[in-house]
Amino acid sequence: MATLKPVLDQQMVNQKMTNKLQTKCRPGQLVELINGLSEEQKEDVREIGFGGLMQLKVTKLPLGILPWILKAFDYTRNMFKMKKTEFIITKDDVHDIFLVPREGNEVVLAQTGNTVSVTDSRLKKEWRFWFGVQNSSDPITVKRVFETLRGSNDSGEKFKKLFVLCSIEMVNSIKVFKQGGKSIVSGCILVVMLAYFHRFNFKGDVMGHTLPLISHWDDEKLSKKVQDEKKTGSLGNAPLSKIDYPISLQQQDKPEAVRGTQILIRDLMKNLKKKLIKNKNPKKGT
């Protein structure tokens, strides 16, 4: 397999390169996996803080906008740079879109060569056992993990680890590589697309901004949004939205208001449940 080399000159990317671009961000795989989860597995997903992903409905990306994004988005700094404005995509934006955790323990990459620790060695043996891999040089691919999860109803710690692994490409930062004459885009292009669409007010459209933001999108809406902006030449030229993003960052400054809303929703749900029970078991003679 050829060595992947970073593309350093973003000016190389233009509309003529559309057919030479490939992306590793395939949300359809994750949607298919989520749709097949058992109730126990869904509860596991919520428990680890990835419940927002279960509202993902986008299965394919409109690649026609990809060349423009790669020109406007400086993936080395996670920054959108346009004629009149620029903004950085942060962990708070990713949280807004998918409601995945913003904080946690650092993921330490397993060591290789002569520096492999006892912990790393034990972990690798455990994973090879899970997948029935005898040869230490036989790779355990993400595709293989997806196939394993789709064919299993198991829940628990093992399932949680494998689900996170399947979700990584959805929340990972963007990188661009050259391979065999093509540009390979890894990381979640979807995050970049949605961060842009929500921040700019195209033709007065106000995008839904309840969290997770991904809940407001599906294949049809995303495709139409891209076509409309390309047709009118509005990419990068629309006025900024009046809504302050990231939304979750604004909510952190108003904990009492957020807490009050949560209590209100809780009370409304309790009252609704009481009414449903009452209607289901009406008093005799009524």
C-alpha positions as CSV (number, residue, x, y, z in Angstrom):
1,M,0.0,0.0,0.0
2,A,1.3,3.4,-1.0
3,T,2.4,5.8,1.8
4,L,-0.1,8.6,2.4
5,K,1.5,12.1,2.2
6,P,-0.2,15.2,3.4
7,V,-1.3,17.8,0.8
8,L,0.2,21.0,2.0
9,D,-0.8,23.3,-0.8
10,Q,-4.6,23.8,-0.5
11,Q,-4.6,25.9,-3.7
12,M,-4.2,22.6,-5.6
13,V,-7.8,21.8,-4.7
14,N,-10.4,23.2,-7.2
15,Q,-13.7,22.3,-8.9
16,K,-11.9,20.1,-11.6
17,M,-10.7,17.8,-8.8
18,T,-14.1,16.7,-7.7
19,N,-13.7,13.3,-9.4
20,K,-10.3,12.9,-7.8
21,L,-11.5,13.4,-4.3
22,Q,-12.5,10.6,-1.9
23,T,-13.7,10.8,1.6
24,K,-13.4,8.3,4.4
25,C,-16.4,9.9,6.2
26,R,-19.3,7.4,5.5
27,P,-22.2,8.3,7.9
28,G,-24.4,5.7,6.2
29,Q,-22.4,2.9,7.8
30,L,-23.1,4.3,11.3
31,V,-26.8,5.0,10.5
32,E,-27.2,1.4,9.4
33,L,-25.4,0.2,12.6
34,I,-27.5,2.4,14.9
35,N,-30.8,1.4,13.2
36,G,-30.0,-2.3,14.0
37,L,-29.1,-1.8,17.7
38,S,-31.1,-3.6,20.4
39,E,-32.6,-1.5,23.3
40,E,-29.8,-2.7,25.6
41,Q,-27.2,-1.6,23.1
42,K,-28.9,1.8,22.7
43,E,-28.8,2.2,26.5
44,D,-25.1,1.5,26.4
45,V,-24.6,4.2,23.8
46,R,-26.4,6.7,25.9
47,E,-24.4,5.6,29.0
48,I,-21.1,6.5,27.3
49,G,-22.4,9.9,26.2
50,F,-22.9,9.1,22.5
51,G,-26.7,9.1,22.5
52,G,-26.8,12.2,20.2
53,L,-25.4,10.1,17.4
54,M,-28.6,8.0,17.4
55,Q,-30.3,11.1,15.8
56,L,-28.1,10.8,12.8
57,K,-30.1,10.5,9.6
58,V,-27.6,11.7,7.0
59,T,-26.3,8.6,5.1
60,K,-24.3,10.2,2.3
61,L,-22.4,13.4,1.7
62,P,-22.9,15.8,-1.3
63,L,-19.4,15.7,-2.6
64,G,-20.0,18.6,-5.1
65,I,-19.3,21.0,-2.3
66,L,-16.1,19.3,-1.1
67,P,-13.7,21.2,-3.4
68,W,-15.0,24.5,-2.1
69,I,-14.8,23.4,1.5
70,L,-11.2,22.2,1.1
71,K,-10.3,25.6,-0.3
72,A,-12.2,27.6,2.4
73,F,-11.3,25.4,5.3
74,D,-7.8,25.4,6.7
75,Y,-7.7,21.9,8.2
76,T,-4.3,22.5,9.7
77,R,-5.9,25.1,12.0
78,N,-9.6,24.0,11.9
79,M,-10.4,27.4,10.5
80,F,-12.9,28.6,7.9
81,K,-11.5,31.5,6.0
82,M,-13.8,33.5,3.7
83,K,-13.7,37.0,2.1
84,K,-15.5,38.8,5.0
85,T,-15.1,36.6,8.0
86,E,-13.4,33.6,9.5
87,F,-14.1,31.2,12.4
88,I,-12.5,28.2,14.1
89,I,-14.4,24.9,14.6
90,T,-13.8,23.7,18.1
91,K,-14.8,20.8,20.3
92,D,-17.8,22.8,21.3
93,D,-19.1,22.8,17.7
94,V,-18.6,19.0,17.5
95,H,-20.5,18.7,20.7
96,D,-23.4,20.9,19.3
97,I,-23.7,18.7,16.2
98,F,-23.5,15.2,17.8
99,L,-23.8,15.9,21.6
100,V,-20.7,13.7,22.1
101,P,-18.6,14.4,25.2
102,R,-16.2,17.3,25.1
103,E,-14.0,16.2,28.0
104,G,-12.5,12.9,29.1
105,N,-9.3,11.0,29.4
106,E,-6.8,11.4,26.6
107,V,-6.7,8.6,24.1
108,V,-3.1,7.2,24.2
109,L,-2.0,5.5,21.0
110,A,-0.6,2.0,21.5
111,Q,3.2,1.8,21.2
112,T,5.0,-0.2,18.5
113,G,8.4,-1.9,18.1
114,N,10.6,-2.6,21.1
115,T,8.8,0.0,23.2
116,V,5.5,-1.9,23.6
117,S,4.3,-1.8,27.2
118,V,2.8,-4.7,29.1
119,T,-0.5,-2.9,29.0
120,D,-0.4,-2.4,25.3
121,S,0.6,-6.0,24.7
122,R,-2.3,-7.3,26.8
123,L,-4.7,-5.0,25.1
124,K,-3.7,-6.2,21.6
125,K,-4.0,-9.8,22.6
126,E,-7.5,-9.1,24.0
127,W,-8.6,-7.6,20.7
128,R,-7.1,-10.3,18.6
129,F,-8.9,-12.8,20.7
130,W,-12.2,-10.9,20.2
131,F,-11.8,-11.1,16.4
132,G,-10.3,-14.5,16.2
133,V,-7.0,-13.1,14.7
134,Q,-4.1,-15.5,15.1
135,N,-1.4,-13.6,13.2
136,S,-0.2,-10.4,15.0
137,S,0.4,-8.8,11.6
138,D,-3.2,-9.4,10.5
139,P,-5.0,-5.9,10.8
140,I,-8.3,-5.4,12.5
141,T,-10.0,-2.9,10.2
142,V,-12.8,-0.6,11.0
143,K,-14.9,-2.4,8.4
144,R,-14.3,-5.6,10.3
145,V,-15.5,-3.9,13.5
146,F,-18.7,-2.7,11.8
147,E,-19.4,-6.2,10.5
148,T,-18.9,-7.7,13.9
149,L,-21.2,-5.3,15.6
150,R,-23.9,-5.6,12.9
151,G,-24.1,-9.3,13.5
152,S,-24.2,-9.2,17.3
153,N,-26.8,-8.4,20.0
154,D,-24.2,-8.3,22.8
155,S,-24.1,-5.3,25.1
156,G,-21.7,-4.3,27.8
157,E,-18.1,-3.0,28.0
158,K,-16.9,-4.8,24.8
159,F,-19.8,-3.3,22.8
160,K,-19.1,0.2,24.1
161,K,-15.5,0.1,23.1
162,L,-16.3,-1.2,19.6
163,F,-19.1,1.4,19.1
164,V,-16.7,4.2,20.0
165,L,-14.2,2.9,17.5
166,C,-16.9,2.9,14.8
167,S,-17.8,6.5,15.7
168,I,-14.3,7.9,15.6
169,E,-14.4,8.9,11.9
170,M,-17.6,10.9,12.5
171,V,-15.9,13.2,15.1
172,N,-12.3,13.1,14.0
173,S,-10.5,16.2,12.7
174,I,-10.0,16.5,9.0
175,K,-6.8,15.6,7.2
176,V,-6.1,15.4,3.5
177,F,-3.6,13.0,1.9
178,K,-2.4,12.1,-1.6
179,Q,-2.6,8.5,-2.8
180,G,-2.4,7.2,-6.4
181,G,-3.2,10.5,-8.0
182,K,-6.3,11.1,-5.8
183,S,-6.8,13.3,-2.7
184,I,-8.1,11.2,0.3
185,V,-10.0,13.2,2.9
186,S,-10.2,11.6,6.3
187,G,-12.1,12.9,9.3
188,C,-15.7,14.2,9.4
189,I,-16.5,16.5,6.5
190,L,-20.1,16.5,7.8
191,V,-19.1,18.5,10.9
192,V,-17.5,21.1,8.7
193,M,-20.5,21.3,6.4
194,L,-23.0,21.7,9.2
195,A,-20.9,24.2,11.2
196,Y,-20.8,26.4,8.0
197,F,-24.5,26.0,7.2
198,H,-25.6,26.9,10.7
199,R,-23.4,29.9,11.0
200,F,-24.5,31.6,7.7
201,N,-28.0,32.9,7.0
202,F,-28.7,31.9,3.4
203,K,-31.7,33.8,1.9
204,G,-33.0,34.5,5.4
205,D,-33.2,30.8,6.3
206,V,-32.9,30.2,10.1
207,M,-31.6,26.7,10.7
208,G,-33.0,24.7,13.6
209,H,-30.7,25.1,16.5
210,T,-31.9,22.7,19.2
211,L,-29.2,20.2,20.1
212,P,-28.0,18.0,18.7
213,L,-27.9,20.0,15.4
214,I,-27.6,16.8,13.4
215,S,-31.3,16.1,14.3
216,H,-32.3,18.8,11.9
217,W,-30.7,17.2,8.8
218,D,-31.3,14.2,6.5
219,D,-30.0,13.4,3.0
220,E,-32.7,15.4,1.2
221,K,-32.3,18.6,3.3
222,L,-28.5,18.5,3.0
223,S,-28.5,17.9,-0.7
224,K,-31.0,20.7,-1.3
225,K,-29.0,23.1,0.8
226,V,-25.8,22.4,-1.2
227,Q,-27.6,22.8,-4.5
228,D,-29.3,26.0,-3.6
229,E,-26.1,27.7,-2.4
230,K,-24.1,26.5,-5.4
231,K,-26.8,27.6,-7.8
232,T,-26.9,31.2,-6.4
233,G,-23.2,31.4,-5.9
234,S,-23.7,32.2,-2.2
235,L,-21.0,29.9,-0.8
236,G,-19.1,31.9,1.6
237,N,-21.0,35.1,0.8
238,A,-24.2,34.8,3.0
239,P,-24.5,37.0,6.1
240,L,-23.7,35.5,9.5
241,S,-26.6,34.1,11.5
242,K,-27.8,36.1,14.5
243,I,-27.7,33.0,16.6
244,D,-24.5,32.6,18.6
245,Y,-22.6,29.4,18.0
246,P,-21.5,27.2,19.6
247,I,-24.8,27.0,21.3
248,S,-23.6,24.8,24.2
249,L,-21.0,27.3,25.1
250,Q,-23.7,30.0,25.5
251,Q,-25.7,27.6,27.6
252,Q,-22.8,27.1,30.0
253,D,-23.1,30.8,30.8
254,K,-26.7,30.4,31.8
255,P,-26.8,27.2,34.0
256,E,-29.9,28.4,35.9
257,A,-31.9,28.9,32.7
258,V,-30.9,25.6,31.3
259,R,-31.6,23.8,34.6
260,G,-35.0,25.6,34.8
261,T,-35.9,24.4,31.3
262,Q,-34.9,20.8,32.1
263,I,-37.1,20.9,35.2
264,L,-40.0,22.3,33.2
265,I,-39.7,19.5,30.6
266,R,-39.5,16.9,33.3
267,D,-42.7,18.2,35.0
268,L,-44.5,18.4,31.7
269,M,-43.6,14.8,30.9
270,K,-44.7,13.6,34.4
271,N,-48.1,15.4,33.9
272,L,-48.5,13.9,30.5
273,K,-47.7,10.4,31.8
274,K,-50.4,10.8,34.6
275,K,-53.0,11.9,32.0
276,L,-52.2,8.9,29.8
277,I,-52.5,6.5,32.7
278,K,-55.8,8.2,33.8
279,N,-57.2,7.9,30.2
280,K,-56.1,4.3,30.0
281,N,-57.9,3.4,33.3
282,P,-61.1,5.6,33.4
283,K,-63.2,5.4,36.6
284,K,-66.3,3.2,36.4
285,G,-69.5,5.0,35.6
286,T,-67.8,7.7,33.5
